[in-house]
Amino acid sequence: MGNVYDGIGAALAGWIEAQPVFFVATAPLAADGLVNLSPKGTVGTFRVLDEHTFAYLDVLGSGVETQAHIRENGRVCVMLCAFDGKPNIVRLHGTGRSVLVDEPGFDELLERFGEAGRERRRYLRGVIVVDVARVSDSCGYAVPRMALVEERETLDKVLQSRDDEYIARYKVERNAASLDGLPGLPIASPA
């Protein structure tokens, strides 16, 4: 049976931050809108800020669904699974907001991620911050045991090899709107 917790305690926070992958689910308000589920990885890109708040680095990507849905309605659920050790699934339901790279508070949030944030600063869209309304776990008995072979470095290597002009153009071309046409990043087209 699962448990519901009053918040993210210290032991759970340590377990959460040690997981190599987490999954982010969001949806638009429209009944015919597309539900989005995104895998996120790389240890060090997720931080529990306090018992009722967590944040993760929003790295530039081909889609902007999470950003668009959070901007529209804020609803978000993050799920983490134990792929080794004791079986466990943790779900964090809450209301998210995006703190973009040029907005007040971004630099202070980024400092919470240490080296992981500094390494990725140039190609971050921002930091997603979630105010947690519900923390729960369940058995995880059906989740297979798997071993982490290594982190994939491909995304970081590709984005590090791109210049600022390419990254700005990419944001305009790929991150201005969601698949459903919701506003993504607030981007002005380059002149």
Secondary structure as GFF3:
##gff-version 3
##sequence-region A 1 191
A	DSSP	beta_strand	3	5	.	.	.	ID=ss1
A	DSSP	alpha_helix	10	18	.	.	.	ID=ss2
A	DSSP	beta_strand	21	26	.	.	.	ID=ss3
A	DSSP	beta_strand	36	41	.	.	.	ID=ss4
A	DSSP	beta_strand	46	50	.	.	.	ID=ss5
A	DSSP	beta_strand	53	59	.	.	.	ID=ss6
A	DSSP	alpha_helix	65	72	.	.	.	ID=ss7
A	DSSP	beta_strand	75	81	.	.	.	ID=ss8
A	DSSP	beta_strand	89	100	.	.	.	ID=ss9
A	DSSP	alpha_helix	106	111	.	.	.	ID=ss10
A	DSSP	alpha_helix	114	120	.	.	.	ID=ss11
A	DSSP	three_ten_helix	121	123	.	.	.	ID=ss12
A	DSSP	beta_strand	124	138	.	.	.	ID=ss13
A	DSSP	alpha_helix	154	160	.	.	.	ID=ss14
A	DSSP	alpha_helix	164	174	.	.	.	ID=ss15
###
